[in-house]
Amino acid sequence: MIMGVTSLGDRIYVVCEESNVIAVFTSHQPFRRLQDIVVHGLLYATDIAASANTSCLYVPDLRSCSVWRVNVDSGAVVQWLSGVIAWAVSVTSEGRIVVVVPIDYQCDDDGRVTWRGEVHVCSPEAVTEAIVKLSPDITSPCSVVVTTRKTFVVSHGYGKHEMHRVCEVDMTGRVLKSFGSTPGNGVGQLNVPFCVSLDDKERVIVADADNDRVLLLNKQLTSPRVLATWRPQSDDDTRGPWKVHYDSHTGSLLVGLMSGHIDIYKLN
């Protein structure tokens, strides 16, 4: 399963489930695979993001409770953050690193696990500059990106959780607007919105994982448009979208699939 995909310059970087390898590809056809980056100590990557400001990749590692930093120019690998469970990561245009930190895990009688979340904003030097405690109705946050308006776009909802949404929140964690409701495949519904990304116009791209589709929302989180769909061949066929990343360098949308493949589209 693709756990994270990002781009930096003319390269695409991919992390997969339970692998300590960052796969590297050229960002133009024929998308040649280059030499892998091996991160010794990486146990379970859950995402990857790139900073053009520092030429570094950031990889949250669920099992080692850390975030790894890889400098693609020098090859230096360090445990950039430690002692923190970071579920997802993104990088702002100013080079700040933003991570989703799950807190307050709860398990109901059916074995369903729910968590609340915080968004931590860190400097490249690993100094925590802000901690945003998300609104209590944002259950099980999975992904975050930052807008130029200094707000956060967060996706949340997993499995049988009551609400599956994409929300825009302010620095206090208050929800400003949202898209989605109870899980489903209707026009205004999502089903496991596991990842979000922003394009150059700050439209929101959503990996609507269990609906096997990628949606595009405007800045107001309305007017959903289906960008791509996948049709499973059987109930056990998991090929839908898990991660999305808009590559502003090429204008391409990178979609990491549960099947372990990357699909690439031109976004209009």
Buried (B, 14 or more C-beta within 10 A) or exposed (E): BBBBBBBBEEBBBBBBEEBBBBBBBEBEEEEEEEEEBEBEEBBBBBBBBBBBEBBBBBBBBBEBBBBBBBBBEEEEBBBBBEEBBBBBBBBBEEEBBBBBBBEEEEEEEEEEEBBBBBBBBBEBEBEEEEEBBBBEEBBBBBBBBBBEEEBBBBBBBBEEBEBBBBBBBBEEBEBEBBBBBBBBEEEEBBBBBBBBBBBEEEBBBBBBBBBBBBBBBBBEBEEBEEBBEBEEEEEEEBBBBBBBBBBEBBEBBBBBBBBBEBBBBEBE
